[in-house]
């Protein structure tokens, strides 16, 4: 899908992450043609497990040869292992639930400069005990994705992921399941192109609903492709 843009950190990390993903999961991916070969865009994915981000980063880097710039919860920055890793891969730390304008401004500029950003519009990983958990029902879609896409005039690419919760649910207890690979589906839908109409609350709300509708379709397809409920 074009020339690789991976820097040396990614070139080291992908050969480590990709085999681990395939050791745990039987991966199927659809819609890779919807990932642009170059230029700024936003991947908006559903958030069922802490594995969603690493799996998506590894698969997009391995298959589309593009780096992902994630908006990562700021509390991870102090983790003795994951904090330094996130900084080495030049990710953006965001204070969730605070309308962190500094982090959003960084993301907007990165996308304008041609980066492929990735974020979960639901914000947090879904609670295993919440109504609709494991059925593909989305949580509330937050405004961050619209607040980045509208000023950057960047396409939003909906990504449905299904299967990660089966390995690492929100309870935090990893399910090893040795000698059995769990079905994992990643479905990438057609881009949503924001209209340059402004950034008032009505524009943001309308774009959030577009993202919800598109993401619901991709999650349903990913669930069907994986062939089993989480």
Helices and strands as residue ranges (DSSP letters): H 8-24, E 25-30, G 32-34, E 41-45, H 51-64, E 69-73, G 74-78, H 82-88, E 92-94, H 101-112, E 116-119, H 144-152, E 155-162, H 164-167, E 182-192, H 201-226
